[in-house]
Amino acid sequence: MHFLVQTKSYPDEALESYLLRLARDNSYNGYSELADILWQWLAEQDNELEGALPLALSKVDVYHARQASSFRIRALKLVAQLADVNAGDILALAWRRSNFKFGNLAAVSRNELAIPLELLRTDNIPVCIKCLSESSHIPFYWHLKPYKACHKHKSQLITRCKECYDLIDYRASEAFLECVCGCKITNSEQLNDADFKIAIALASSNSQKIVGLISWFAKVKQLDVSDADFNCAFVDYFNTWPESLTTELDLLTNNARLKQLNPFNKTKFSSVYGDLIRDGQIAATSNRKNKVIDEIISYFVELVDSNPKAKHPNIGDLLLCTFDAAVLLNTTTEQVYRLHQEAFLNCAYSQKKHEQLRADSHVFYLRQVIELQQAFAAEKPLTKKQFIAPW
């Protein structure tokens, strides 16, 4: 078996788009027809590859494969061989699971861009008619939820069919300019300035700086990235950064003072600021920079400095859990345990013999953690700090 037409991929193309074009160029009705033939051919070549390529175009990307991802990679390499193209060029189009984490959010990676998995669209892919008239392929950034306007033509992406009002998804219709109902995709909505700004950022080489921030903002504000007004709220918030965050933290600080029931040295940090630090990790970039955590640290440095150690506990003496202490110190929980054992960090209560601290145990003073954080210089490139050498 061999494809007669050697379809070349575009550098910014989505994998699903390439496979659909490959099928069309070689006179198949669509990907589903090609996939049915490939299913049988792959099984004949390698019995482990039966079912390695799904029949549904929406499930063909590598990150969908989970446990069978290695078989998916092997199958795509064989497809590249049939098309007589470089396998590396095809694999570069795929989203693959990444070891990098945006806080507690799973990540996928394409080339050097890592994004939270939750930012990939699942039920629709909006399009720009002008882009498709110039070059018949789907760019990968159309698959990103925050990308809602075309940065090239300054127009909103078309999300719904004007005839049946269903969401547009070329993976379902297996046609770039047709809805599942068979109608041609037409017209566009009026350009939203915030959507245009986000689109420019996502399509640039610096897109890794914004994807974590988008997921962080959605989490702390409990918003859906797919909502029509999400990008407006995001842009408005970061137009006044970092004052927007500082104002929110000042409000929480003042409320804690007004509603104080227990001494601050017996009050959990999370009871005042919630999951502020844990959520802040979502805003990380693949090179470990995190502007949210940096601002959080700056805020608490100033808070501790303006509330010095005194006879009576103040808000600088809140109790941090081991996990939050590790985040502020840019290290591991194991290092925090060592810092405690070597008397760099005091424990808020006496430990029982052989008692082990849990990651969620609120036992370390905010003041000591912040002062220790300031005692060590920042390193470049950014890596996890090791304060004490391992045994």
C-alpha positions in Angstrom: 0.0 0.0 0.0 1.3 3.5 -0.9 -0.3 6.9 -1.2 -0.1 8.4 -4.7 -0.1 12.0 -3.4 2.5 13.1 -0.9 0.7 15.6 1.2 3.1 18.0 3.0 2.2 19.4 6.4 2.2 23.0 7.4 4.3 23.9 10.5 1.3 25.3 12.4 -1.1 22.6 11.3 -3.2 20.4 13.6 -2.7 16.7 13.2 -6.4 16.1 12.5 -6.2 18.7 9.7 -3.2 17.0 8.1 -4.8 13.5 8.2 -8.0 14.9 6.7 -6.1 16.6 3.9 -4.1 13.4 3.3 -7.3 11.5 2.8 -8.8 14.1 0.5 -5.7 14.4 -1.6 -5.7 10.7 -2.2 -9.3 10.6 -3.3 -10.9 9.2 -0.1 -14.2 10.6 1.0 -12.7 11.6 4.3 -10.6 10.5 7.2 -13.1 7.8 8.3 -12.8 6.0 5.0 -9.1 6.2 5.1 -9.0 5.1 8.7 -11.1 2.0 8.0 -8.5 0.9 5.3 -5.6 1.8 7.6 -7.1 -0.2 10.4 -6.8 -3.4 8.4 -3.5 -2.6 6.9 -1.8 -1.8 10.2 -3.1 -5.0 11.7 -1.5 -6.9 8.8 1.8 -5.1 9.2 1.9 -5.4 13.0 -0.7 -7.3 15.1 0.0 -4.9 18.0 -1.3 -2.0 15.9 -4.8 -3.2 15.4 -7.0 -0.3 16.5 -4.0 2.0 17.1 -5.6 4.6 14.8 -9.2 5.4 15.8 -11.9 5.7 13.2 -13.1 9.0 14.7 -10.9 12.0 13.6 -11.6 13.8 16.9 -9.8 11.0 18.8 -6.7 10.6 16.6 -4.3 12.9 18.4 -1.6 11.2 20.5 -2.7 12.4 23.9 -6.0 10.6 23.5 -4.2 7.2 23.4 -3.2 7.2 27.0 -1.8 3.7 27.7 -1.5 2.9 24.0 0.3 6.1 23.1 3.5 4.2 22.0 1.3 2.2 19.5 -0.3 5.4 18.2 3.2 6.8 17.6 4.3 3.7 15.7 1.1 3.8 13.6 1.6 7.4 12.7 5.2 6.7 11.6 3.9 4.0 9.3 1.3 6.4 7.9 4.2 8.9 7.3 6.1 6.1 5.5 3.0 5.4 3.2 2.8 9.1 2.5 6.6 9.3 1.8 7.0 12.2 4.2 9.3 12.6 7.2 7.8 11.0 10.3 9.2 13.7 12.5 7.2 16.3 10.6 4.0 14.4 11.3 4.7 13.7 15.0 5.5 17.4 15.4 1.8 18.2 14.7 0.6 16.0 17.6 -0.3 17.0 21.2 1.5 14.6 23.5 1.2 14.2 27.2 3.8 16.0 29.2 5.5 15.4 32.5 5.3 19.1 33.2 2.4 20.1 35.6 0.5 23.3 35.8 -0.1 23.0 39.6 -2.4 20.0 39.7 -3.4 20.3 36.1 -2.2 17.7 33.5 -0.4 19.2 30.6 0.1 18.3 26.9 3.0 19.5 24.7 3.5 20.3 21.1 7.1 20.9 20.1 8.3 23.3 22.8 4.8 24.6 23.8 3.3 23.0 26.9 -0.3 23.9 27.9 -2.9 22.7 30.4 -4.9 19.9 28.9 -8.1 21.6 29.9 -7.4 24.4 27.4 -7.9 22.1 24.4 -11.3 22.3 22.8 -13.2 19.0 22.8 -16.7 19.6 21.3 -16.0 22.2 18.6 -13.3 23.9 16.5 -14.3 27.4 15.2 -12.8 28.6 12.0 -11.8 31.7 10.0 -13.1 31.6 6.4 -10.5 34.1 5.2 -7.7 31.9 6.5 -9.1 28.8 4.9 -9.6 30.6 1.6 -5.9 31.5 1.6 -4.5 28.1 2.9 -6.7 25.1 3.3 -5.6 23.8 6.7 -6.5 24.1 10.3 -3.9 25.8 12.6 -3.4 24.1 15.9 -4.2 27.3 17.9 -7.8 27.1 16.6 -8.0 24.1 18.9 -7.3 26.3 22.0 -10.3 27.5 24.0 -9.1 31.1 24.6 -8.3 31.6 20.8 -11.6 33.1 19.7 -10.5 35.7 17.0 -8.2 35.5 14.0 -5.0 37.4 14.7 -4.3 37.6 11.0 -7.6 39.0 9.7 -8.8 40.8 12.8 -12.2 38.9 12.8 -14.0 36.7 15.2 -13.8 32.9 14.6 -17.1 31.4 13.4 -18.4 29.2 16.1 -21.9 28.2 15.0 -23.6 27.3 11.8 -26.0 30.0 10.6 -28.5 27.4 9.4 -28.7 24.7 12.1 -27.0 26.7 14.9 -24.9 23.7 15.8 -21.3 24.1 16.9 -18.8 24.0 14.0 -16.3 21.1 14.1 -14.4 20.0 11.0 -13.5 16.8 12.8 -17.2 15.8 12.8 -18.1 17.1 9.3 -14.7 16.1 7.8 -14.8 19.3 5.8 -13.2 22.6 6.5 -15.9 24.9 5.3 -19.0 22.8 5.9 -21.1 22.1 9.0 -22.3 18.6 9.8 -25.7 19.6 8.4 -24.0 20.1 5.0 -24.4 23.9 4.9 -21.6 26.2 4.0 -20.0 28.1 6.8 -20.7 31.9 6.4 -20.3 35.2 8.1 -18.6 36.2 11.3 -19.4 38.2 14.4 -18.1 41.6 15.2 -14.5 41.6 16.5 -13.9 41.5 20.2 -10.8 43.5 21.2 -9.9 41.3 24.1 -10.3 38.1 22.0 -8.0 39.7 19.4 -5.3 40.5 22.0 -5.4 37.0 23.4 -5.3 35.5 19.9 -2.1 37.5 19.1 -0.5 36.2 22.3 -1.4 32.6 21.7 -0.2 32.6 18.1 3.2 34.2 19.0 6.4 32.5 20.1 5.7 33.7 23.6 2.5 31.8 24.0 3.9 29.8 26.9 3.8 32.9 29.1 0.0 33.2 28.9 -1.5 29.7 28.9 -0.8 29.0 32.6 -2.1 32.5 33.6 -5.4 31.8 31.7 -6.0 28.5 33.5 -5.0 30.1 36.9 -7.5 33.0 36.3 -10.2 30.6 35.3 -9.6 28.5 38.5 -9.5 31.3 41.0 -12.4 33.3 39.5 -14.4 30.1 38.9 -15.0 31.0 35.2 -15.2 28.9 32.1 -12.6 29.8 29.5 -15.1 29.0 26.7 -17.5 31.7 28.0 -17.9 34.7 25.6 -16.8 37.2 28.1 -13.9 35.3 29.7 -11.1 37.0 27.6 -12.5 40.5 28.5 -12.4 39.7 32.2 -8.9 38.3 31.8 -7.5 41.3 29.9 -9.2 43.8 32.4 -7.7 42.0 35.4 -4.1 41.9 34.0 -4.3 45.5 32.7 -3.9 46.5 36.3 -1.5 43.8 37.4 -0.2 43.4 40.0 -2.4 45.9 41.8 -5.4 43.7 41.0 -3.9 40.8 43.0 -2.6 43.1 45.8 -6.1 44.6 46.3 -7.6 41.2 46.6 -5.0 40.0 49.1 -5.3 43.3 51.1 -9.0 42.6 51.4 -8.4 39.1 52.7 -5.8 40.4 55.2 -8.1 43.1 56.6 -11.0 40.6 56.9 -8.7 38.2 58.9 -7.9 41.0 61.3 -11.6 42.0 61.7 -12.8 38.4 62.1 -9.9 37.0 64.2 -11.0 34.3 66.6 -7.7 32.6 67.5 -4.2 34.0 67.9 -2.5 34.3 64.5 0.2 31.9 65.5 -2.5 29.2 65.9 -4.4 30.2 62.7 -4.0 28.3 59.5 -2.8 30.3 56.5 -5.5 28.6 54.4 -8.3 29.8 56.6 -7.3 33.4 55.6 -6.0 33.0 52.1 -7.6 29.7 51.0 -5.7 27.8 48.3 -3.8 30.9 47.1 -0.4 29.3 46.9 -1.5 25.9 45.6 -3.6 27.6 42.9 -0.8 30.0 42.1 1.3 27.0 40.8 -1.1 26.7 37.8 0.4 30.0 36.4 3.8 28.4 35.9 5.5 28.3 32.5 7.6 25.5 31.1 10.8 27.2 32.1 9.5 27.4 35.7 8.8 31.1 35.8 5.7 32.1 37.6 4.6 35.7 37.8 1.7 34.9 40.2 3.9 33.1 42.7 6.5 35.9 42.4 3.9 38.5 43.3 2.5 36.4 46.1 6.0 36.2 47.6 6.5 39.9 47.2 3.2 40.6 48.9 4.1 38.4 52.0 7.6 39.8 52.2 6.1 43.2 52.6 3.4 41.8 55.0 6.0 40.2 57.2 8.3 43.3 57.1 5.3 45.6 58.1 4.3 43.2 60.9 7.6 42.5 62.7 8.0 39.8 65.4 6.3 41.0 68.6 5.3 39.8 72.1 1.8 39.2 70.7 1.4 37.2 67.5 0.4 39.1 64.4 -0.7 38.1 60.9 3.0 37.4 59.9 2.8 34.4 62.3 0.2 32.4 60.4 0.8 28.7 60.0 1.8 27.3 56.6 1.4 23.7 55.6 4.5 21.8 54.4 3.3 21.9 50.7 2.8 25.7 50.7 6.1 26.2 52.4 7.8 24.1 49.7 6.2 26.3 47.0 7.3 29.6 48.5 10.8 28.2 49.0 10.8 26.7 45.4 11.9 23.4 46.7 10.4 19.9 47.6 8.5 18.8 50.7 11.5 16.5 51.5 13.7 19.6 51.7 11.2 21.3 54.0 11.4 18.2 56.3 15.2 18.5 56.3 15.1 22.2 57.0 12.9 21.4 60.0 15.2 18.6 61.2 18.3 20.9 60.9 16.5 23.7 62.8 16.2 26.1 60.0 12.4 26.0 60.4 10.6 25.7 63.7 7.6 23.6 64.2 4.5 25.1 65.8 4.0 22.2 68.1 6.1 19.5 69.8 6.2 16.4 67.7 5.7 12.9 69.1 8.5 10.4 68.8 8.8 9.1 65.2 6.0 11.4 64.1 6.2 12.3 60.4 4.9 15.6 59.1 2.3 15.4 56.4 2.2 17.7 53.4 -1.1 19.2 54.6 0.1 19.8 58.2 0.0 23.5 59.1 3.1 23.6 61.3 5.5 26.2 59.9 5.4 29.9 60.6 4.8 32.2 57.5 7.4 34.6 58.9 10.2 32.0 59.1 9.5 30.7 55.6 9.5 34.1 54.0 12.7 35.1 55.8 14.4 31.8 54.7 13.2 32.4 51.2 14.9 35.8 51.2 18.1 34.3 52.6 18.9 32.4 49.4 19.5 34.1 46.0 17.4 33.2 43.0 19.1 30.9 40.5 19.1 31.0 36.7 18.0 28.9 35.0 15.2 28.4 37.5 15.4 25.0 39.2 14.2 23.5 42.5 16.4 24.8 45.3 18.3 22.4 47.5 19.0 24.1 50.8 20.5 21.1 52.5 22.6 18.4 50.8 21.0 14.9 50.8 22.3 12.3 53.2 
